[in-house]
Every structure is written in structure tokens, then in C-alpha cells.
């Protein structure tokens, strides 16, 4: 993005969830994200799940704004005792540096370290975002990707 666009983060609020739900319905985005809930098209289930997350103390959810327009989300959550990062950028903002800047900004707000990031083996854009933000690839895993209906490899990244 050129410098005239302002990228900001704010704590996610319930009203944001309607926008964020629509973003994750994008088929190409879902394919790249790969590891999505089986019922990712069920709006009521999505809203209920993420509404609960808003008050969960181990989850830090932020909404990404570009010129005050909701452009995605970035969050820290915990799984099996590890802090992990996840993010989703609206497709119309792909390739413009929004994900990288938002993650950089988020990492200044979120102090959990080490923090992991997982990404599908063929999601080159997301791999680049993690690498630009200082994450290092530390391994691989395999898991069933609901969005692809098959088991795939995922790369595991870590920021210390």
C-alpha cells in the first residue's frame, strides 16, 4: 500500500463479526487458509463462536482497518499451551502490505513469546508475511484441511 493509506488495529467488537464472517466465505481465501471449521458457512455458528472469543482472556482479537474500513483480523490464541497467531485479510487487500503491517503492529501490542504461526505449505503470501515479521520456519505438520477435504502439510513458524 502506498503511504496515503492508514492501517490501524482496534479490539474486535461484536459488530465486526458480520464483516469478518463474509471475508472467510471467499473460496480462494478459504483454500489458502485450508484449516477452517467444517461449518465455516454457518453464520450463526460463526457469530456464536467468535462472540465467545471476544471475552476469552487468552485470546487477543483485533480488527484491521484500512482508512477506517474493515480489512481483516489478526488474533493471538492458545493451543496446547502454545501462543499462536492467526490472521485473515479481505481478498481486495491482498498483495498490498496490509497483512504484513497489521501483523507487525499487532506484535507490538501482543507480548506473548514465543508465538507460533501455521500456514498451508502452498500459501506463499502468508509465508512471506510471517517471514517479513521475523518468524522463522521451524518444522512441518500434517492435518486434515476442511477447506480442501484432504490432509495437507502445513509449515510451522516461530517468533521468539
C-alpha positions as CSV (number, residue, x, y, z in Angstrom):
1,X,0.0,0.0,0.0
2,X,1.3,3.5,-0.6
3,X,1.7,5.7,2.4
4,X,-1.5,7.6,2.0
5,X,-3.5,4.6,3.3
6,X,-3.8,4.4,7.1
7,X,-3.6,0.8,8.5
8,X,-4.8,0.6,12.1
9,X,-5.8,-2.0,14.6
10,X,-8.6,-2.0,17.2
11,X,-10.0,-4.5,19.6
12,X,-12.6,-6.6,17.8
13,X,-16.2,-5.9,18.8
14,X,-19.3,-7.9,18.1
15,X,-20.4,-5.6,15.3
16,X,-17.2,-6.5,13.4
17,X,-18.1,-10.2,13.2
18,X,-20.6,-9.7,10.4
19,X,-17.9,-8.3,8.1
20,X,-15.3,-10.9,9.2
21,X,-17.7,-13.7,8.5
22,X,-18.2,-12.6,4.9
23,X,-14.4,-12.4,4.3
24,X,-13.9,-16.0,5.3
25,X,-16.6,-17.2,2.8
26,X,-14.3,-16.3,-0.1
27,X,-13.4,-19.7,-1.7
28,X,-9.8,-18.8,-2.7
29,X,-9.1,-17.4,0.8
30,X,-10.6,-20.5,2.3
31,X,-8.5,-22.7,0.1
32,X,-5.3,-20.9,1.1
33,X,-6.3,-20.8,4.8
34,X,-7.1,-24.5,4.5
35,X,-7.7,-25.3,8.2
36,X,-11.1,-23.9,8.7
37,X,-14.1,-25.1,10.8
38,X,-16.2,-27.7,9.0
39,X,-19.2,-25.5,9.3
40,X,-17.5,-22.2,8.1
41,X,-20.5,-21.2,6.0
42,X,-22.9,-21.4,9.1
43,X,-23.2,-17.7,10.0
44,X,-25.0,-18.4,13.3
45,X,-22.3,-20.8,14.4
46,X,-19.5,-18.4,13.4
47,X,-21.1,-15.4,15.3
48,X,-21.7,-17.5,18.4
49,X,-18.2,-18.9,18.4
50,X,-16.4,-15.6,17.9
51,X,-18.7,-13.7,20.2
52,X,-17.5,-16.1,23.0
53,X,-13.9,-15.5,21.9
54,X,-14.3,-11.7,22.5
55,X,-14.4,-12.3,26.2
56,X,-11.9,-15.1,26.4
57,X,-8.8,-13.8,28.3
58,X,-6.3,-16.0,26.5
59,X,-7.5,-14.6,23.1
60,X,-6.4,-11.2,21.8
61,X,-8.6,-10.3,18.7
62,X,-8.0,-7.2,16.7
63,X,-9.8,-5.9,13.7
64,X,-7.6,-4.5,10.9
65,X,-8.8,-1.2,9.4
66,X,-7.6,0.4,6.2
67,X,-8.7,4.1,6.0
68,X,-11.3,3.1,8.7
69,X,-12.7,0.3,6.5
70,X,-12.7,-3.2,8.0
71,X,-10.0,-5.1,6.0
72,X,-9.4,-8.2,8.2
73,X,-8.5,-9.5,11.6
74,X,-5.4,-10.7,13.5
75,X,-5.5,-12.7,16.7
76,X,-3.5,-14.5,19.3
77,X,-4.9,-17.6,20.8
78,X,-3.5,-20.6,22.8
79,X,-3.4,-24.2,21.7
80,X,-1.9,-27.0,23.7
81,X,-0.1,-24.4,25.9
82,X,1.4,-22.5,22.9
83,X,0.6,-19.0,21.9
84,X,-0.3,-18.9,18.2
85,X,-1.1,-16.2,15.7
86,X,-3.9,-16.2,13.1
87,X,-5.0,-13.5,10.6
88,X,-7.3,-13.1,7.7
89,X,-7.2,-10.3,5.1
90,X,-10.0,-9.4,2.8
91,X,-9.1,-10.5,-0.7
92,X,-9.3,-7.0,-2.1
93,X,-6.3,-6.0,0.1
94,X,-4.1,-9.0,-0.8
95,X,-0.6,-8.1,-2.1
96,X,-0.7,-4.5,-0.7
97,X,1.3,-5.0,2.5
98,X,-1.8,-4.8,4.7
99,X,-1.2,-8.2,6.3
100,X,2.5,-7.5,7.0
101,X,1.9,-4.1,8.5
102,X,-1.1,-5.3,10.6
103,X,0.9,-8.3,12.0
104,X,3.9,-6.1,12.7
105,X,1.6,-3.7,14.6
106,X,-0.2,-6.5,16.4
107,X,3.1,-8.0,17.6
108,X,4.0,-4.7,19.3
109,X,0.7,-4.9,21.2
110,X,0.8,-8.7,21.9
111,X,3.7,-9.6,24.1
112,X,3.3,-13.4,24.2
113,X,6.6,-15.0,23.1
114,X,7.4,-17.4,21.7
115,X,4.5,-17.3,19.4
116,X,3.8,-19.7,16.5
117,X,2.2,-19.3,13.1
118,X,1.0,-22.1,11.0
119,X,0.4,-21.9,7.3
120,X,-0.5,-24.3,4.5
121,X,2.5,-25.4,2.5
122,X,1.3,-23.6,-0.7
123,X,0.2,-20.4,0.9
124,X,3.2,-18.4,-0.3
125,X,1.7,-15.0,0.6
126,X,1.1,-15.9,4.2
127,X,4.5,-17.5,4.5
128,X,6.1,-14.2,3.3
129,X,4.0,-12.2,5.8
130,X,5.3,-14.3,8.7
131,X,8.9,-14.1,7.4
132,X,8.8,-10.3,7.0
133,X,7.6,-10.1,10.6
134,X,10.6,-12.1,11.9
135,X,9.1,-15.6,12.1
136,X,11.4,-18.5,11.3
137,X,10.2,-21.8,9.9
138,X,10.9,-24.5,12.5
139,X,9.0,-27.5,11.2
140,X,6.1,-29.1,9.5
141,X,2.9,-30.9,10.4
142,X,0.1,-32.7,8.6
143,X,-3.6,-32.3,9.2
144,X,-7.0,-32.5,7.7
145,X,-7.8,-29.3,5.9
146,X,-11.6,-28.9,5.9
147,X,-11.5,-26.3,3.1
148,X,-9.7,-28.8,0.8
149,X,-11.3,-32.0,2.2
150,X,-7.9,-33.7,2.3
151,X,-4.9,-34.0,4.6
152,X,-2.1,-31.5,3.7
153,X,1.2,-30.3,5.0
154,X,1.5,-27.1,7.0
155,X,4.6,-25.2,7.8
156,X,5.2,-24.1,11.4
157,X,6.8,-20.7,12.1
158,X,8.1,-19.3,15.4
159,X,8.9,-15.8,16.7
160,X,10.9,-15.6,19.8
